[in-house]
């Protein structure tokens, strides 16, 4: 029985290690997704700033066009002033000219504001693109390391799967079936050591008589509290 228990303990150790490896492998995908999300978020910010710059350029060109139209209107008024015949018409043209000049001043202010904003956004974009290039390089290196790590993990997993299979083949089929059934019931560690009459699966004391029988190792024992397979471990 002791030989069978020792083999079960080894099997459980291998399976636990394999579960840890599977968890690490799952984490690989999460880490890559996190890096991709970081890059995507940075890319969105970059795209947003580029869109803002394009919008400012369109606004500037629109103001420029409006300014040219406005200047053309002022020139036409000046030409009309030379041939005006009545004071009323003269005053009306002067008022119209004054309005166009005010509008022109407003357009100039808008163009100046656009230029200042464009300069700030362009400076920010230059900096942002450098940061993006650095981030792209860093993420590329990190992804490479993660891929290498994943390959090592997969190799380890293949080795553990092979070891688990070999160990399972050495265990009595009835004993293996009991082990697997307990593992399904407790959803975790199926076999636990008992030290000083305490089950280390549930940390409860087992009855003295059972503890004495367990130390003799004559037959298979189950913890009366957590139902795990138990074995005596001399502390």
C-alpha positions as CSV (number, residue, x, y, z in Angstrom):
1,X,0.0,0.0,0.0
2,X,2.9,2.4,0.9
3,X,4.3,2.0,-2.6
4,X,0.9,2.8,-4.1
5,X,0.5,5.9,-1.9
6,X,4.0,7.1,-2.7
7,X,3.1,6.9,-6.4
8,X,-0.1,8.7,-5.9
9,X,1.7,11.5,-4.1
10,X,4.1,11.7,-7.0
11,X,1.2,11.8,-9.5
12,X,-0.5,14.6,-7.5
13,X,2.7,16.6,-7.5
14,X,3.1,16.3,-11.2
15,X,-0.5,17.2,-11.9
16,X,-0.3,20.2,-9.5
17,X,2.8,21.4,-11.3
18,X,1.1,20.9,-14.7
19,X,-1.9,23.0,-13.5
20,X,0.5,25.7,-12.5
21,X,2.1,25.5,-15.9
22,X,-1.3,25.7,-17.6
23,X,-2.1,28.8,-15.6
24,X,1.2,30.4,-16.7
25,X,0.4,29.6,-20.3
26,X,-3.0,31.2,-19.9
27,X,-1.3,34.2,-18.4
28,X,0.9,34.5,-21.6
29,X,-2.2,35.4,-23.7
30,X,-3.3,37.9,-21.1
31,X,0.1,39.6,-21.0
32,X,0.2,39.8,-24.8
33,X,-3.4,41.2,-24.9
34,X,-2.4,43.8,-22.2
35,X,0.5,44.9,-24.3
36,X,-1.6,45.1,-27.5
37,X,-4.3,47.1,-25.6
38,X,-1.6,49.5,-24.3
39,X,-0.3,50.0,-27.9
40,X,-3.8,50.4,-29.2
41,X,-4.7,53.0,-26.6
42,X,-1.5,55.0,-27.5
43,X,-2.3,54.6,-31.2
44,X,-5.9,56.0,-30.6
45,X,-4.3,59.1,-28.8
46,X,-1.9,59.6,-31.7
47,X,-4.7,59.3,-34.2
48,X,-6.9,61.8,-32.2
49,X,-4.1,64.3,-32.1
50,X,-3.4,63.9,-35.9
51,X,-7.2,64.4,-36.5
52,X,-7.1,67.6,-34.4
53,X,-4.1,68.9,-36.4
54,X,-6.0,68.2,-39.7
55,X,-9.1,70.0,-38.3
56,X,-7.0,73.0,-37.4
57,X,-5.4,73.1,-40.8
58,X,-8.8,73.0,-42.5
59,X,-10.0,75.8,-40.2
60,X,-6.9,77.8,-41.1
61,X,-7.4,77.4,-44.8
62,X,-11.1,78.2,-44.5
63,X,-10.2,81.4,-42.6
64,X,-7.6,82.2,-45.2
65,X,-10.2,81.8,-48.0
66,X,-12.7,83.9,-46.0
67,X,-10.0,86.6,-45.5
68,X,-9.3,86.8,-49.2
69,X,-13.0,87.1,-50.0
70,X,-13.2,89.8,-47.3
71,X,-10.3,91.7,-48.8
72,X,-11.8,91.5,-52.2
73,X,-15.0,93.0,-50.8
74,X,-13.1,95.9,-49.3
75,X,-11.4,96.6,-52.6
76,X,-14.7,96.7,-54.4
77,X,-16.1,99.1,-51.9
78,X,-13.1,101.4,-52.4
79,X,-13.7,101.4,-56.1
80,X,-17.4,102.2,-55.6
81,X,-16.4,105.1,-53.3
82,X,-14.7,106.8,-56.2
83,X,-17.9,107.0,-58.2
84,X,-20.4,107.5,-55.5
85,X,-22.8,110.5,-56.1
86,X,-24.8,110.9,-52.9
87,X,-23.7,111.4,-49.3
88,X,-26.1,108.7,-48.1
89,X,-24.6,106.2,-50.5
90,X,-21.1,107.3,-49.4
91,X,-21.9,106.8,-45.7
92,X,-23.5,103.4,-46.4
93,X,-20.4,102.2,-48.2
94,X,-18.2,103.5,-45.4
95,X,-20.2,101.5,-42.9
96,X,-20.0,98.4,-45.0
97,X,-16.3,98.9,-45.4
98,X,-16.0,99.3,-41.6
99,X,-17.9,96.0,-41.0
100,X,-15.7,94.1,-43.5
101,X,-12.6,95.5,-41.8
102,X,-13.9,94.3,-38.4
103,X,-14.7,90.9,-39.9
104,X,-11.2,90.8,-41.4
105,X,-9.6,91.6,-38.0
106,X,-11.7,88.8,-36.5
107,X,-10.5,86.4,-39.2
108,X,-6.9,87.4,-38.6
109,X,-7.3,86.7,-34.9
110,X,-8.8,83.2,-35.7
111,X,-5.9,82.5,-38.1
112,X,-3.4,83.5,-35.5
113,X,-5.1,81.3,-32.9
114,X,-5.1,78.4,-35.3
115,X,-1.4,78.8,-36.0
116,X,-0.6,78.9,-32.3
117,X,-2.7,75.7,-31.7
118,X,-1.2,74.0,-34.8
119,X,2.3,74.7,-33.5
120,X,1.5,73.2,-30.1
121,X,-0.2,70.1,-31.6
122,X,2.7,69.6,-34.0
123,X,5.2,69.8,-31.2
124,X,3.1,67.3,-29.1
125,X,2.8,65.0,-32.2
126,X,6.6,64.9,-32.7
127,X,7.1,64.0,-29.1
128,X,4.2,61.5,-29.2
129,X,5.5,59.8,-32.3
130,X,8.9,59.3,-30.7
131,X,7.2,57.8,-27.6
132,X,5.1,55.6,-29.9
133,X,8.2,54.3,-31.7
134,X,9.9,53.6,-28.4
135,X,6.8,51.9,-27.1
136,X,6.6,49.8,-30.3
137,X,10.2,48.7,-29.9
138,X,9.8,47.9,-26.2
139,X,6.6,45.9,-26.7
140,X,8.2,44.0,-29.6
141,X,11.1,43.0,-27.3
142,X,8.7,42.1,-24.5
143,X,6.5,40.0,-26.8
144,X,9.6,38.2,-28.0
145,X,10.6,37.3,-24.4
146,X,7.0,36.2,-23.7
147,X,7.0,34.0,-26.8
148,X,10.3,32.4,-25.7
149,X,8.9,31.9,-22.2
150,X,5.8,30.3,-23.7
151,X,7.9,27.8,-25.7
152,X,9.7,26.8,-22.6
153,X,6.4,26.4,-20.7
154,X,5.0,24.2,-23.5
155,X,8.1,22.0,-23.5
156,X,7.8,21.6,-19.7
157,X,4.1,20.8,-20.1
158,X,4.8,18.1,-22.6
159,X,7.4,16.6,-20.3
160,X,4.9,16.7,-17.3
161,X,2.1,15.2,-19.4
162,X,4.5,12.3,-20.4
163,X,5.5,11.9,-16.8
164,X,1.9,11.9,-15.6
165,X,1.0,9.2,-18.1
166,X,4.0,7.0,-17.1
167,X,3.1,7.4,-13.4
168,X,-0.5,6.6,-14.0
169,X,0.4,3.4,-15.8
170,X,2.3,2.2,-12.7
171,X,-0.7,2.7,-10.4
172,X,-3.3,0.0,-9.8
173,X,-6.4,0.8,-11.8
174,X,-8.7,0.6,-8.8
175,X,-6.5,2.8,-6.7
176,X,-6.2,5.3,-9.6
177,X,-10.0,5.4,-10.1
178,X,-10.5,6.2,-6.4
179,X,-7.8,8.9,-6.6
180,X,-9.6,10.5,-9.6
181,X,-13.0,10.2,-8.0
182,X,-11.8,12.0,-4.8
183,X,-10.1,14.7,-6.9
184,X,-13.4,15.4,-8.7
185,X,-15.2,15.5,-5.4
186,X,-12.9,17.9,-3.6
187,X,-11.9,19.8,-6.7
188,X,-8.3,19.9,-5.9
189,X,-5.8,17.9,-3.8
190,X,-7.0,14.4,-3.6
191,X,-4.4,12.9,-1.3
192,X,-3.1,14.6,1.8
193,X,-0.5,13.8,4.5
194,X,-1.4,13.4,8.2
195,X,1.0,14.7,10.7
196,X,0.5,14.4,14.5
197,X,-3.0,13.2,13.8
198,X,-3.9,16.3,11.7
199,X,-5.1,16.0,8.1
200,X,-3.2,18.6,6.1
201,X,-6.0,18.6,3.5
202,X,-8.6,20.1,5.8
203,X,-6.4,20.7,9.0
204,X,-8.8,18.7,11.1
205,X,-7.8,16.0,13.7
206,X,-8.6,12.4,12.7
207,X,-9.7,9.9,15.3
208,X,-6.9,8.3,17.4
209,X,-7.8,4.7,16.2
210,X,-7.6,5.8,12.6
211,X,-4.3,7.5,13.2
212,X,-2.8,4.3,14.7
213,X,-4.1,2.3,11.7
214,X,-2.8,4.9,9.3
215,X,0.7,4.6,10.8
216,X,0.7,0.8,10.1
217,X,-0.2,1.5,6.5
218,X,-2.2,-1.7,6.1
219,X,-4.9,-0.3,3.9
220,X,-6.3,2.8,2.2
221,X,-7.7,5.5,4.5
222,X,-9.9,8.5,3.9
223,X,-10.2,11.6,6.0
224,X,-13.6,11.4,7.8
225,X,-13.9,15.2,7.4
226,X,-12.8,16.1,3.9
227,X,-12.9,12.6,2.3
228,X,-9.4,12.9,0.9
229,X,-7.1,9.9,0.7
230,X,-4.7,10.3,3.6
231,X,-1.3,8.9,4.5
232,X,0.9,9.1,7.5
233,X,3.9,11.4,7.2
234,X,6.5,11.0,9.9
235,X,7.3,14.5,11.1
